[in-house]
């Protein structure tokens, strides 16, 4: 963890002064890691006597609302006045689980022009230069794992109780697909062992995250597999594309598509899977791969996105069909890489 002695001293002094107004920010369409890390940090900072708020651009999915203090999160799109007031009043800001201000575009300008002391804690490659302190490590499984190490570095590890541990475990579990990827470091499992010692209910957390969806969501998943999945064996690729109308037909809610992009990777020999979804303002793309195929590079080069080697996202301002056509037209350029084991 790249936290210099100077920055450690500055943060130690700030956190040692009780009564700070602290704001925790995370990215649009928050996932389990973003929410888990944010809530875990909030619980710790409140124990230190600070006033702490979490702000996210849009609503968190229903399957994450069970997490401790999730009901305290402020959603910018739901309460813009309160959100902007929090942004103006916070003298210390923690930005968690995003590496670029475009991920919080609803309020990025307010953050950039504010005078708050900013700390970025993130595990994505190529972090932006918008924070006073950047805590970055791309080798860790998740921002929740990195936060665990950060808390211990700051001498706050003893404050990790069952609620904090529950939030951090949920973040690690979801960002590794239940430890099926991004989880080959022994340190990850040492941390999980410590979280278990803190009393987390591992099986209950799994149930609340993965067995907590609506009937509509299950029917949408079946529709994706039976009607919408396009299999391109010559490129070892499969994709699913969904229109706004199709989503409405299944009463789509935020979070309902969680995990859909991974479904085609269960097919033998598939190395590259894509979920393409039409939103009101753009078309969103989620990319997953196996092995060494760099979906983050493809996302950055063609879809204004980025992410990890095997998990990335992007977007397109074209129509849904134009976006599908553009994506398929790219595949011959990557054929050699996709066919290489």
C-alpha angles and dihedrals in degrees: 000000000000101000110140123216090247093054091042089055092048093050093043089055094047094048091044091062106083121223100039116159101233127186123196116201131192137174137282115276091020117216131201094278094050093048096040094050093045095050093043091053092045091054091051095047092049089056087058091058100257130137104243133186132176120216126190129175098236141006123302117235120264094244090066099046093090092071118113111279093357087137090066094064116114116221114208095211091052100044110017096166094054091044094053091046090054091050091052096045101044113102094184122041128190115198110199133193101356132090102196136045091233086078089067097034093148090073107009094116092054090050094048094050096042122102097224122127105253129209121187118201112181144137100208121110123261102018116206122249099242101106132078089223125026119195104189134165121160093187095070123091097239147344087263090061091047090049090053089056091044092053091052091047088054091050093249099113093107089063092065101110130168095284094049091044090050091055094047093046091050089053094049094043095051097043091053097044090245090318095308094121140013088027110098097112115103087218090067091061092043087058092047088051089054091049089052089052087055088063106258117166098230098185093046091052090053091049093049092051104037104024098045105085132121127255088246091058092052091050090048090053090052090049091051093053098040102037111015110037112106114201118207105179094173087067096032085238138127130182140187121207124191129188127212089251092054091049091051090051088062096042090246117208131186108283097023092113093053109138097006093115090061096054098086091052087074088072113099113258095008110134102168129048128178135188114200117191130181113227129183094261104025146349114269122211127197119194131198130175143174126229121357100334104126108221091171090064092049091048092049095045098048112013108039090250145103143176136140131342093262102022125046144137141211144164142229133209091206124096119277093258093045089051092050091049092048091050094048091046089057096056098081088059089059099038096109093050092046093050093049114095 
